[in-house]
């Protein structure tokens, strides 16, 4: 086992199983997790189930470095299966239960996994001692050559790719250990402090910030599934949860519970990391005032999970308008189109370098898209401004740029302006086709209860009052009853853009 250190933070490359097993040996009766139905599991019970699954994997010929797909259900047997995969030295490849048929087919063809653990494969063999779990095996082909990344990989997470093919993001145990240790320090968590689990397990961050965080560091995981804001607040209070991670839509729903009078208590959370999409300053203020939750904007992605965060000690204003400082040993910098590092205060593409950086993309699943700058920075596709005080702010996404007649419009800037309208609960801005200009901007909005219908003229009047350049005003407005979200709780801009184009008759 190797130990690493950076700016007072230490971590190792110990596997998930090694860390969980050590915790079990030290205190087998300690609470390991609470399932969504309230069933409590001790480390001993989880260890017993994981051992049974380990035996089934070994009996089936599973070896070190084999890739195993795991249906990411938020249950104790599924978490035990992740521990078992780690125990045999294999690579866990979690996926969301609602993974689309097309994406599933691509993974079946390209991932190179030799086994799948799920609850939904009716023809698969039940795993003795693991309630509901089934194991299906694929025919083992000629051994594929393993490079340094393959031998270091402990996790492969899946994220959307620009070509329609999902990317397979490979992470080491050391990267996951670094990420969760850094978050643990940010929140000043103590031994056996519980954490809340509301995000899906079927992504690299979702798996790392729930399963790995809890079972590697010994923090009981309290599961909420399906998502219910009131239930989440109740579980946090019942089990004195001190930390969690969510996306803005989760926080909005919890704030609404307070505004509606369904919830009146102060949260026991020391910090709640929030990432995935932009938030309004009012949301962070409401969370603190109404719930006692100090929400921390966190900058991260599947390729470099949670590598910058605001701090609980930061002022509300700082937390409202910044995405934090890099974790110990990590550097974030802005780069120009020629990949030259920009001075502090300049806006450019975000590049990150540090211990949370992924190993590579799987061959056939994004491998051709991986590139670093000459200095070794991974380009995230975000636009950021890094301040002289080391705080950074994410100000947009390069791929989201709308190019109207040669003029670039940043949707994030327009969305932030729209969110200041009192009638708008949620807003996104997408491109729609235009014969002469190429693209125009379309605002898709959900209106707050109690407000009258909003017209495009009212929207542009609002933007004029707050001083947004007329060049950036949307030419179209689509009002929706409900926004569409991905399985991880992010706004699904692609599907909403497609629906808006159809409803406007521009397809």
C-alpha positions in Angstrom: 0.0 0.0 0.0 1.3 3.4 -1.0 0.6 6.6 1.1 0.3 10.0 -0.5 0.2 13.5 0.9 -0.6 17.1 -0.2 -1.0 20.2 1.9 -1.8 18.2 5.0 -4.2 15.8 3.4 -3.1 12.1 3.3 -4.6 9.2 1.4 -3.6 5.7 0.2 -4.2 3.4 -2.8 -5.9 0.8 -0.6 -8.9 -0.8 -2.2 -12.5 -0.4 -1.1 -12.5 -3.9 0.3 -9.3 -3.4 2.2 -10.6 -0.4 3.9 -14.0 -1.8 4.7 -12.5 -5.1 5.9 -10.2 -3.2 8.3 -13.2 -1.3 9.7 -15.2 -4.5 10.1 -12.3 -6.1 12.0 -12.0 -3.1 14.3 -15.7 -2.7 15.0 -18.0 -5.4 13.4 -21.2 -4.2 15.2 -21.0 -0.6 14.0 -23.7 0.6 11.7 -22.7 0.4 8.0 -25.8 1.5 6.2 -29.5 2.2 6.4 -31.6 1.1 3.5 -34.5 3.2 2.1 -37.0 1.2 4.1 -35.2 1.8 7.3 -33.5 -1.6 7.6 -30.2 -1.1 9.4 -27.1 -3.2 8.4 -24.1 -3.6 10.6 -20.6 -4.0 9.2 -20.7 -7.6 10.2 -24.0 -8.3 8.2 -22.7 -6.4 5.2 -19.4 -8.3 5.4 -21.2 -11.6 5.6 -23.2 -10.9 2.4 -20.1 -9.5 0.6 -18.2 -12.7 1.5 -21.0 -14.9 0.0 -20.9 -12.9 -3.2 -17.1 -13.0 -3.3 -17.2 -16.8 -3.1 -19.7 -16.9 -6.0 -17.5 -14.7 -8.1 -14.4 -16.8 -7.4 -16.3 -20.0 -8.1 -17.3 -18.5 -11.5 -13.7 -17.9 -12.4 -13.7 -14.1 -11.9 -10.1 -12.8 -11.7 -8.3 -9.6 -10.8 -8.8 -6.8 -13.4 -11.9 -8.4 -14.9 -14.6 -5.9 -15.6 -18.0 -6.6 -13.9 -21.1 -4.5 -14.7 -23.2 -3.8 -11.7 -26.8 -2.6 -11.8 -26.7 0.4 -9.6 -29.7 -0.2 -7.3 -29.5 1.6 -4.0 -29.7 -1.5 -1.8 -27.5 -3.3 0.7 -27.0 -6.4 -1.5 -25.8 -4.2 -4.4 -23.3 -2.4 -2.1 -22.2 -5.8 -0.8 -21.6 -6.8 -4.5 -19.4 -3.7 -5.0 -17.4 -4.8 -2.0 -17.1 -8.3 -3.3 -15.9 -7.1 -6.7 -13.2 -5.1 -4.9 -12.4 -8.1 -2.8 -11.5 -10.2 -5.9 -9.5 -7.4 -7.4 -12.0 -6.9 -10.3 -13.2 -3.6 -11.7 -16.7 -2.4 -10.8 -18.7 -0.9 -13.6 -21.9 0.5 -12.2 -24.8 1.5 -14.4 -28.2 3.0 -13.8 -31.1 0.6 -13.8 -32.9 2.7 -16.4 -30.0 2.7 -18.9 -31.3 3.0 -22.4 -31.4 0.0 -24.7 -29.0 1.7 -27.2 -26.4 2.6 -24.6 -26.7 -0.9 -23.0 -26.0 -2.5 -26.4 -22.9 -0.3 -26.9 -21.6 -1.4 -23.5 -22.3 -5.0 -24.2 -20.3 -4.7 -27.4 -17.4 -2.6 -26.3 -16.8 -2.7 -22.5 -15.2 -6.1 -22.5 -16.8 -7.2 -19.2 -17.1 -10.8 -18.4 -19.9 -10.7 -15.9 -23.0 -8.8 -14.9 -24.7 -8.6 -11.5 -28.2 -7.3 -11.4 -31.7 -7.9 -10.1 -33.5 -7.7 -13.5 -31.7 -10.4 -15.5 -34.3 -13.1 -15.2 -32.2 -15.8 -16.9 -29.2 -15.1 -14.8 -28.2 -17.4 -11.8 -29.2 -16.3 -8.3 -26.3 -15.6 -6.0 -26.5 -17.7 -2.8 -26.6 -15.5 0.3 -27.3 -12.3 -1.7 -31.0 -11.6 -1.7 -32.3 -10.8 -5.2 -29.0 -10.5 -6.9 -28.3 -12.6 -10.0 -25.0 -13.3 -11.8 -24.7 -13.7 -15.5 -21.4 -14.6 -17.2 -20.1 -13.8 -20.7 -17.8 -16.1 -22.6 -14.2 -15.2 -21.9 -12.2 -14.4 -25.0 -8.5 -14.3 -25.5 -6.9 -12.2 -22.7 -6.7 -8.6 -23.7 -3.3 -6.8 -23.1 -3.4 -4.7 -19.9 -1.7 -1.4 -19.8 -0.8 0.6 -16.6 -4.3 2.2 -16.5 -6.0 -1.2 -16.7 -4.0 -2.7 -13.8 -4.7 0.4 -11.7 -8.4 0.7 -12.4 -10.9 -0.1 -9.7 -13.9 1.7 -11.2 -15.3 2.4 -14.6 -18.1 5.0 -14.7 -20.2 5.9 -17.7 -21.0 9.4 -18.9 -22.5 10.8 -22.1 -20.1 11.3 -25.1 -20.2 13.8 -27.9 -20.6 11.0 -30.6 -23.6 9.4 -28.9 -21.4 6.6 -27.5 -21.1 6.7 -23.7 -17.6 7.3 -22.3 -16.1 4.8 -20.0 -14.2 6.8 -17.3 -11.5 4.7 -15.5 -10.6 5.6 -11.9 -8.1 4.1 -9.5 -8.6 3.4 -5.8 -6.1 6.2 -5.0 -8.2 8.8 -7.0 -11.4 7.8 -5.2 -9.7 7.8 -1.8 -8.2 11.2 -2.4 -11.6 12.6 -3.5 -13.6 11.4 -0.5 -10.8 12.2 2.0 -10.8 15.8 0.7 -14.6 16.1 1.1 -14.4 14.5 4.5 -11.9 17.2 5.5 -14.0 20.0 4.0 -17.0 19.0 6.1 -14.8 18.2 9.2 -16.5 14.8 9.6 -15.7 12.7 12.6 -15.5 9.0 13.0 -18.8 7.2 12.3 -20.6 10.4 11.2 -23.5 9.4 8.9 -23.8 10.6 5.4 -27.0 10.9 3.3 -27.2 9.1 0.0 -29.6 10.6 -2.5 -27.7 10.5 -5.8 -27.9 7.4 -8.1 -25.0 4.9 -7.9 -24.7 4.5 -11.7 -21.9 7.0 -12.4 -18.4 7.5 -11.2 -19.3 10.4 -8.8 -22.5 8.7 -7.7 -20.7 5.5 -6.8 -17.7 7.3 -5.2 -19.7 9.8 -3.1 -22.0 7.1 -1.7 -20.6 3.6 -1.7 -16.9 4.4 -1.6 -17.2 7.4 0.7 -19.2 5.5 3.3 -17.7 2.0 3.2 -14.0 3.0 2.7 -14.1 5.7 5.4 -16.5 4.1 7.8 -19.4 6.6 7.6 -22.8 4.9 7.8 -24.7 5.5 4.5 -28.4 6.5 4.9 -30.2 5.8 1.6 -33.1 7.7 0.2 -34.7 5.9 -2.7 -36.8 6.9 -4.6 -36.1 10.5 -4.2 -38.4 12.3 -1.8 -37.4 15.6 -0.4 -39.4 15.3 2.8 -38.2 11.7 3.4 -34.6 12.9 2.9 -35.0 15.6 5.5 -36.6 13.1 7.9 -33.8 10.6 7.4 -31.1 13.2 7.9 -32.6 14.2 11.2 -33.3 10.6 12.4 -29.7 9.5 11.8 -27.9 12.8 12.4 -26.4 12.9 8.9 -23.5 15.3 8.7 -22.7 15.4 5.0 -24.2 14.6 1.6 -24.0 15.5 -2.0 -26.9 16.4 -4.4 -27.8 18.3 -7.5 -29.6 21.7 -7.4 -33.0 20.1 -8.1 -32.7 18.1 -4.9 -32.0 21.2 -2.9 -34.8 23.1 -4.5 -37.3 20.4 -3.5 -36.0 20.5 0.1 -36.3 24.2 0.3 -39.9 23.9 -1.0 -40.7 21.6 1.9 -39.7 24.4 4.2 -41.5 27.1 2.3 -44.7 25.0 2.2 -44.5 24.3 6.0 -44.0 20.6 5.6 -40.6 20.9 7.4 -39.6 23.2 10.1 -36.5 21.7 11.8 -32.9 22.7 11.3 -30.7 20.2 9.5 -27.9 18.4 11.3 -25.8 18.6 8.2 -22.4 20.2 8.6 -22.2 20.7 4.8 -24.1 19.7 1.7 -22.0 19.5 -1.5 -24.0 20.6 -4.6 -22.9 20.2 -8.2 -24.1 19.2 -11.6 -25.6 22.5 -12.8 -25.9 26.1 -11.9 -27.7 27.5 -8.8 -29.2 30.8 -8.1 -27.9 32.8 -5.1 -31.4 32.8 -3.6 -31.4 29.0 -3.5 -28.3 29.0 -1.3 -29.6 31.7 0.9 -33.0 30.0 1.3 -31.3 26.7 2.2 -29.3 28.3 5.0 -32.2 30.5 6.3 -35.0 27.9 6.1 -33.2 24.6 6.6 -29.9 25.5 8.3 -28.1 23.8 5.4 -24.7 25.3 4.4 -24.8 24.4 0.7 -21.3 24.2 -0.9 -20.9 24.7 -4.6 -18.6 21.9 -5.8 -16.8 21.8 -9.2 -16.2 18.3 -10.5 -17.2 15.8 -13.2 -16.8 12.1 -14.0 -13.3 12.6 -15.2 -12.1 14.5 -12.1 -14.5 14.0 -9.4 -15.0 16.9 -6.9 -11.8 18.7 -7.2 -12.8 22.2 -6.0 -15.3 23.3 -3.4 -16.4 26.2 -1.3 -16.0 25.8 2.4 -18.5 25.8 5.4 -16.5 28.7 6.8 -16.9 30.8 3.6 -19.4 33.6 3.8 -22.8 33.2 2.2 -21.9 35.7 -0.5 -18.7 33.8 -1.3 -20.6 30.5 -1.5 -23.3 32.1 -3.7 -20.8 33.5 -6.3 -17.9 31.0 -6.3 -17.2 27.4 -7.0 -14.5 27.2 -4.4 -10.8 26.6 -4.2 -9.1 23.5 -5.5 -8.6 20.5 -3.2 -5.1 20.0 -1.7 -2.6 19.0 -4.5 -5.0 20.0 -7.3 -4.6 22.9 -9.7 -7.4 24.6 -11.8 -6.3 27.0 -14.5 -8.0 28.7 -17.5 -6.7 28.2 -21.0 -7.2 30.1 -24.3 -8.2 28.5 -27.6 -4.5 27.8 -28.3 -4.3 25.9 -25.0 -2.1 28.6 -23.4 -2.5 29.2 -19.7 -4.3 32.5 -19.0 -3.5 34.9 -16.2 -5.7 35.1 -13.2 -8.9 36.9 -13.8 -9.2 35.9 -17.4 -12.0 33.8 -18.8 -11.0 30.5 -20.5 -11.5 26.8 -20.8 -11.0 25.0 -17.5 -8.0 22.7 -17.1 -7.5 20.5 -14.1 -4.5 18.6 -12.8 -4.4 16.6 -9.6 -4.9 13.3 -7.8 -8.6 13.0 -8.6 -7.9 12.9 -12.4 -9.1 9.8 -14.1 -6.7 7.2 -15.6 -8.1 7.3 -19.2 -11.2 6.4 -21.2 -11.8 2.8 -22.1 -10.9 1.9 -25.6 -14.0 2.2 -27.8 -15.8 4.2 -25.1 -14.3 7.7 -25.5 -10.6 6.8 -25.8 -10.2 9.0 -28.9 -11.5 12.1 -27.0 -8.8 12.1 -24.2 -6.3 14.9 -24.4 -4.2 16.9 -22.1 -2.4 20.2 -22.4 1.4 20.2 -22.6 1.4 20.9 -18.8 -0.7 17.8 -18.1 -4.1 19.6 -17.6 -7.3 17.8 -18.5 -9.6 20.2 -20.4 -13.1 19.9 -18.9 -15.1 21.8 -21.5 -16.2 24.4 -18.9 -15.3 28.0 -19.0 -13.9 29.4 -15.7 -12.4 32.4 -14.2 -9.6 31.8 -11.6 -9.2 34.6 -9.1 -5.9 35.8 -7.6 -7.2 34.5 -4.2 -7.4 30.9 -5.8 -11.2 30.9 -5.8 -12.7 30.0 -9.1 -16.0 30.4 -10.8 -17.6 28.3 -13.6 -19.2 30.8 -16.0 -20.3 28.5 -18.8 -19.8 25.5 -21.1 -18.0 25.7 -24.4 -20.3 23.1 -26.0 -23.4 25.0 -24.9 -22.5 28.1 -26.8 -25.2 29.4 -29.1 -23.8 31.0 -32.3 -26.4 33.4 -33.7 -25.2 34.9 -36.9 -21.6 34.7 -35.8 -22.3 36.1 -32.3 -21.6 33.8 -29.4 -24.2 33.6 -26.6 -23.4 31.8 -23.3 -26.6 30.1 -22.1 -25.4 30.1 -18.5 -25.3 33.9 -18.4 -28.8 34.2 -19.9 -30.2 31.4 -17.6 -28.8 33.3 -14.5 -30.6 36.4 -15.7 -33.9 34.6 -16.3 -33.8 33.0 -12.9 -34.0 36.5 -11.4 -37.5 36.9 -12.7 -39.9 36.3 -9.8 -42.3 34.1 -11.9 -39.6 31.7 -13.1 -38.9 28.7 -11.0 -36.5 27.0 -13.4 -35.1 28.1 -16.8 -32.7 26.8 -19.4 -31.6 28.3 -22.7 -31.0 26.1 -25.8 -30.3 26.7 -29.4 -33.0 26.2 -32.1 -32.3 26.2 -35.9 -32.7 29.4 -38.0 -32.4 29.5 -41.8 -30.5 32.8 -42.0 -28.7 33.1 -38.6 -27.9 29.4 -38.1 -29.1 29.4 -34.5 -31.4 31.4 -32.3 -31.9 31.2 -28.5 -34.9 29.6 -26.9 -35.8 29.9 -23.2 -37.6 26.9 -21.7 -39.2 27.9 -18.4 -41.2 26.5 -15.6 -43.4 29.0 -13.9 -43.9 29.2 -10.1 -47.3 28.4 -8.7 -49.6 31.4 -8.3 -48.0 33.4 -11.1 -49.9 34.2 -14.4 -48.6 32.9 -17.7 -45.4 34.6 -18.9 -45.1 36.0 -22.5 -41.9 36.5 -24.4 -42.4 40.3 -24.2 -42.5 40.1 -20.4 -39.3 38.0 -20.4 -37.4 40.5 -22.6 -38.7 43.4 -20.6 -37.2 41.8 -17.5 -33.9 41.2 -19.3 -33.9 44.9 -20.4 -34.4 46.1 -16.8 -31.5 44.1 -15.4 -29.3 45.2 -18.2 -28.6 42.1 -20.2 -27.4 43.0 -23.7 -30.2 42.7 -26.3 -27.9 40.5 -28.4 -28.4 37.8 -25.8 -32.1 37.9 -25.5 -34.0 34.7 -26.5 -36.2 35.0 -29.6 -38.4 32.1 -28.4 -40.1 31.1 -25.2 -41.5 27.7 -24.3 -43.4 27.2 -21.0 -43.5 23.7 -19.6 -45.3 22.1 -16.8 -42.3 20.0 -15.7 -38.7 20.0 -16.6 -37.0 16.8 -17.8 -34.2 15.4 -15.8 -31.5 12.8 -16.3 -31.2 9.7 -14.1 -28.6 11.6 -12.1 -31.0 14.5 -11.4 -29.5 17.0 -13.9 -31.6 19.0 -16.3 -31.8 17.1 -19.6 -31.1 19.9 -22.1 -30.9 17.6 -25.1 -34.4 16.2 -24.6 -35.9 19.5 -23.8 -34.2 21.1 -26.8 -35.7 18.5 -29.0 -39.2 18.9 -27.6 -38.9 22.7 -27.9 -37.8 22.6 -31.5 -40.8 20.3 -32.2 -43.3 22.5 -30.4 -42.1 25.6 -32.2 -42.4 23.8 -35.6 -38.8 24.3 -36.3 -37.8 20.6 -36.8 
